[in-house]
Amino acid sequence: MECIDITSMSSRGQIVIPQRLREKLGFLEGEKFIVMGEEGTLILKRIEKPSKEDLIKKLDMITEKTRKKVEKSGIKESDISKIVHKTRGVRE
């Protein structure tokens, strides 16, 4: 069910999200929002933080892709030091 309410803006540009809407949508103090505006309309979109599990999955996926690229390129562990030194411009 749609929930509509009226609010106002303070002299400092602050707008209060009415309590009914905060509770219904599960908004908590300190949450971050993207604010978009066009032609007299503002849209707020909550920025959802990824879970720890989602971050771990993403890091695992990046690690696996990197491992496959390194294997495909033929780089060996013994080559890493040489590559780093060459990139930094350090002589061995």
C-alpha positions in Angstrom: 0.0 0.0 0.0 1.2 3.5 -1.0 2.0 5.9 1.8 1.8 9.6 1.2 2.6 12.4 3.6 3.5 16.1 3.6 6.8 17.6 4.9 8.6 20.9 4.7 12.1 22.2 4.2 14.0 24.0 6.9 16.0 27.2 6.4 19.1 25.0 6.2 17.6 23.0 3.3 16.8 19.9 5.5 13.8 17.9 4.7 12.3 15.4 7.3 11.1 12.1 6.0 7.9 11.5 8.0 8.1 8.8 10.6 5.3 6.7 9.0 7.4 6.5 5.8 10.7 5.8 7.6 9.1 2.9 9.5 7.3 1.5 6.5 10.4 1.6 4.3 12.7 0.5 7.1 15.0 3.6 6.9 17.4 3.9 9.7 19.4 6.9 11.1 22.6 7.4 9.3 21.7 5.7 6.1 22.9 7.3 2.8 20.7 8.2 -0.1 21.2 9.3 -3.7 19.2 12.4 -4.4 18.1 13.1 -8.0 16.1 16.1 -9.1 14.5 17.4 -12.2 11.7 19.9 -13.0 10.5 20.4 -9.4 10.7 16.7 -8.5 13.2 15.1 -6.0 13.8 11.4 -5.8 15.6 9.7 -2.9 17.1 6.3 -3.4 18.6 4.4 -0.5 22.2 3.3 -1.1 22.2 -0.3 0.2 25.5 -1.6 1.7 26.6 -5.0 0.4 26.7 -7.8 2.9 30.0 -9.2 4.1 29.1 -12.4 2.2 28.5 -10.5 -1.0 31.8 -8.7 -0.7 33.7 -11.9 -0.1 32.0 -13.5 -3.2 33.0 -10.5 -5.3 36.6 -10.6 -4.1 36.8 -14.3 -4.7 35.5 -13.8 -8.3 38.0 -11.0 -8.9 40.8 -13.2 -7.5 39.8 -16.1 -9.7 39.6 -14.0 -12.9 43.1 -12.5 -12.1 44.5 -16.0 -11.5 43.2 -17.2 -14.8 44.6 -14.2 -16.7 48.0 -14.7 -15.1 48.0 -18.4 -15.9 46.9 -17.7 -19.5 49.7 -15.1 -19.9 52.3 -17.6 -18.9 53.7 -15.5 -16.0 55.3 -17.6 -13.3 55.7 -16.7 -9.6 59.4 -16.3 -10.2 58.7 -13.6 -12.9 56.8 -11.3 -10.5 59.8 -9.7 -8.8 61.4 -9.0 -12.2 58.2 -7.5 -13.5 57.8 -5.3 -10.4 61.4 -4.0 -10.6 61.1 -3.3 -14.3 57.8 -1.4 -13.8 59.3 0.6 -11.0 62.5 1.3 -13.1 64.7 -0.5 -10.5 67.8 -2.4 -11.6 68.3 -5.8 -10.2 
